[in-house]
Amino acid sequence: MDKIDRLGWADGISFRSYGVSVGVRVSDHSVMDIVRELLPPGWKPSTRPLVDRLYSLFVGGEARRGVRRFNLLYRDASLLGRSLSLEELCDVFQSDLKLHVAEKARRRVFVHAGVVGWRGVALLIPGRSFSGKTTLVAELVRAGADYYSDEYAVLDAEGRVHPFPQPLGIRAEGAARQERVAAEDLGGRPGKRPLKVGLILATKYRPNAHWRPRELTHGQGVLELLANAVAAREDPGGVLSFLSRATEGARVLGGPRGDARVTAAQILGKVI
């Protein structure tokens, strides 16, 4: 850490997000605006001298004789990333930061899930990356649902899902990188207030499938959320109890789905 401290830092910020304290420092003052754009939704500046985690972003750029220096990203004293592309390293930073906040959040449980609001309740679509949840969320928003998140469902102890307002990360077919798309660009709108969980959808994309959902038990729905809860490894019992309380009374539907647009219309028709 002493070696990293001596690299030379031009600017930095300390902030809190969901009760987690984080610091970020950069070697080039000009990239601070970029860093702020990558911070989790709802972050607030902090004046605390100590943080739970410190990220250090060293900007390489041009060096002598036209040789480019690598950009370096440190997480505390560990090298997290090394790349000639600053954009690529910023993606690594944002992903790791959001996961850290999701793991350590206080009084909230983060679940890998897409979320929309419809007729006063939240619809949760648990699933990891490449499960098709973002595509389905996008079509639900196009069909009139309010957008809450395509990455994390943020639940409180009262069973309400809070907005996690960041643009949808939509991948073009065959593309590795995501394109960030605002809900408004899809003809929708972001949700503003917490909603009770009304429906849990245990579904994944399967080519040529027709969505014929079956009713699942509340317990099956809770286990589906637990399998995608970020903090489940650290406190499985506590997270299980939390999710069971938070989703009490929610309907649970399961089954593979095909075309997202067709399925979205079917889903919204199932919500009372």
CORNOR-V246842 format. One record per residue. OMEGA is omega in whole degrees, -180 to 180 (none if undefined). D_FIRST is the distance of its C-alpha to the first C-alpha in Angstrom with 2 decimals. Layout:
# CORNOR-V246842
OMEGA:D_FIRST + OMEGA:D_FIRST
This chain:
# CORNOR-V246842
178:0.00 + 179:3.81 + 179:5.36 + 180:5.08 + -175:6.14 + -179:8.77 + 179:10.24 + -175:12.57 + -173:13.35 + -175:17.05 + 179:17.53 + 180:16.46 + 174:18.17 + -177:18.04 + 176:20.75 + 178:22.41 + -178:24.24 + 178:26.55 + -179:24.89 + -178:21.32 + -175:18.80 + 174:16.40 + 176:14.46 + 175:14.36 + -176:13.40 + 180:14.97 + -178:15.35 + -176:19.12 + -174:21.05 + -178:23.81 + -179:22.06 + 178:21.60 + 177:25.13 + 180:24.37 + -179:21.39 + 179:23.72 + -176:26.29 + -178:24.00 + -176:23.25 + 176:25.27 + 176:28.83 + -180:29.37 + 179:25.92 + 179:26.10 + -180:24.01 + 177:22.39 + -179:21.83 + -179:19.76 + -180:16.81 + 179:14.94 + 179:14.68 + 180:14.90 + 180:12.68 + 174:10.65 + 180:11.50 + -177:10.49 + 178:13.52 + -177:13.82 + -177:17.57 + 180:18.97 + -178:22.73 + 175:25.07 + -179:24.16 + 175:26.66 + 175:29.87 + -180:29.56 + -179:26.71 + 177:24.46 + 179:20.70 + 166:18.96 + -176:17.46 + 177:14.02 + 179:12.95 + 171:9.69 + -168:10.19 + -178:7.36 + -177:4.98 + 175:8.44 + -178:10.59 + -178:13.50 + -179:15.81 + -175:16.93 + 172:20.29 + -180:22.65 + 177:23.90 + 179:22.13 + 179:24.58 + -179:23.63 + 177:19.92 + 176:21.03 + 178:23.12 + 179:20.26 + -177:18.29 + -179:21.48 + -179:22.44 + 180:19.22 + -180:19.15 + 179:22.81 + 179:22.53 + 179:19.83 + 180:22.13 + -180:25.09 + -171:23.69 + -176:22.69 + 180:25.48 + 178:27.52 + 175:31.31 + 171:31.32 + 178:31.48 + 178:30.48 + 174:32.64 + -176:32.44 + 167:35.73 + -178:37.74 + 170:39.52 + 175:42.55 + -178:44.93 + 179:48.66 + 172:51.51 + 177:49.34 + 179:47.25 + 174:44.06 + -178:44.27 + 177:41.32 + -178:40.81 + 179:38.11 + 178:36.55 + 178:33.49 + 178:32.99 + 176:36.06 + 178:38.38 + -175:40.25 + 180:39.44 + 178:38.48 + 180:41.74 + 177:43.70 + 180:42.03 + -179:42.87 + 176:46.49 + 178:46.73 + 177:45.57 + -179:48.13 + 175:50.72 + 178:50.12 + 176:47.41 + -178:44.73 + 177:41.24 + 180:38.50 + 171:35.87 + -175:35.69 + -177:32.40 + 164:32.07 + -178:34.73 + -174:33.34 + 172:35.62 + -174:36.17 + 179:37.99 + 178:41.29 + 179:41.29 + 177:40.62 + -178:38.59 + 176:36.68 + 172:36.30 + -164:33.04 + 171:34.10 + -180:32.51 + 177:34.59 + 176:35.75 + -174:33.95 + 177:37.02 + 170:37.02 + -177:39.95 + 179:41.64 + -177:39.72 + 178:36.79 + -178:33.17 + 178:31.84 + 171:32.97 + -178:34.93 + -176:34.36 + 179:37.76 + 179:38.67 + 180:41.21 + 179:43.58 + 177:43.69 + -178:45.12 + -179:47.76 + 179:46.09 + 178:44.28 + 175:41.16 + -175:41.73 + -174:41.20 + 178:41.82 + -179:40.82 + 173:43.36 + 178:44.50 + -180:44.07 + -176:47.46 + 174:46.99 + -178:44.59 + 178:45.12 + -174:44.19 + 175:44.83 + -179:43.49 + 173:44.92 + -178:47.46 + 175:49.46 + 179:53.07 + 173:52.66 + -175:54.68 + 176:53.08 + -171:55.24 + 174:53.10 + 179:53.91 + 176:53.39 + 179:50.68 + 176:50.25 + 180:47.81 + 178:46.10 + 177:45.66 + 179:44.12 + 180:41.65 + 176:40.62 + 177:40.16 + -180:37.77 + 180:35.97 + -179:35.40 + 179:33.56 + -174:31.79 + -175:28.00 + -175:27.47 + -179:30.29 + -177:28.26 + -176:26.54 + -176:29.82 + -179:32.81 + -180:35.42 + 180:34.23 + 179:33.84 + 180:37.25 + 179:38.92 + -177:37.38 + 179:38.55 + 178:41.95 + -173:42.58 + -175:41.21 + -179:43.46 + 180:46.61 + -180:49.63 + 175:47.98 + -179:49.90 + 178:48.39 + -179:49.56 + 177:48.59 + -180:49.50 + 179:48.49 + 178:49.14 + -177:50.09 + -174:50.26 + -177:47.95 + 179:50.48 + -179:53.28 + -180:51.15 + 179:49.87 + 178:53.47 + -178:54.27 + -178:51.30 + 177:52.19 + -180:55.73 + -175:54.64 + -180:53.03 + none:55.49
